[in-house]
Amino acid sequence: MSNVIEINSEQFATEVEQHTGKVLVDFYAPWCGPCKMISPIVDQISTEFDTLKVVKVNADNAQELMAKFGIRGIPTLLLIENGELINTKVGAASLSQMKEFVA
């Protein structure tokens, strides 16, 4: 069971920037191979870290967010804490890399 929420650009401020605590944001696209590879890992992270909120954003529908965060490639993972960007990871990652990234 995954705790990942799919959001759009309009929901980003409410769901991510106004959230108290850490949020892992997965920018992906349905056609992206590496995005599909890390999707189960992102799902697993969402169940293992109780205090972490995990959201997915379809990059094809979020050009302004992509520009705001300077995202040029997907998958891109953002770690945001209390509305502040604290870390970025571009490309596919293993489960151990992902755990280290969000810890």
Secondary structure, DSSP 4 states (H G I P E B T S, - for coil): ---EEEE-HHHHIIIIIT-SSEEEEEEE-TT-HHHHHHHHHHHHHHHH-TT-EEEEEEGGG-HHHHHHTT--SSSEEEEEETTEEEEEEES---HHHHHHHH-
